Amino acid sequence: MRDCIFCKIAKGELPCYKIYEDKDFLGFLDINPTNSGQSLLIPKKHYRWADDIPNFGAYFEAAKKIGLAIKKALKPMAVCYVTLGFQVHHAHIRIMPRFENDGHEGELNFKLFKKISESEMKEIAEKIRKEMI
């Protein structure tokens, strides 16, 4: 899809804070995170929904690798995996760390964005990449 922002990121046409890559998937920090370290995992090929991806199990295994690296790097109390897919019409898994007193209370508030500087984003991405299995 020519106008898909995630396709452009996957092709290297737009920059990202890359934390994971294999032959099929690309993981990067979300630029509008609800918490520090929130990441997105996308297939490099365009699929509309997560369950359209032929190697669905490998997709979630890659998400798990990122989640475990986030746990080691940032020490959240938990990591959530969400596949809503209504804002960007390209399959993606939101990998969302949860921290004590992060403002989300007992559930995720998808409108509670945190502003994180470019230097902090680079530092967070580096910490996560170092913990990648």
Beta strands, then each sheet from edge to edge (+ up, - down):
strand 1: 18-21
strand 2: 25-29
strand 3: 39-43
strand 4: 78-82
strand 5: 93-98
sheet 1: 1+ 2- 3+ 5- 4+
end
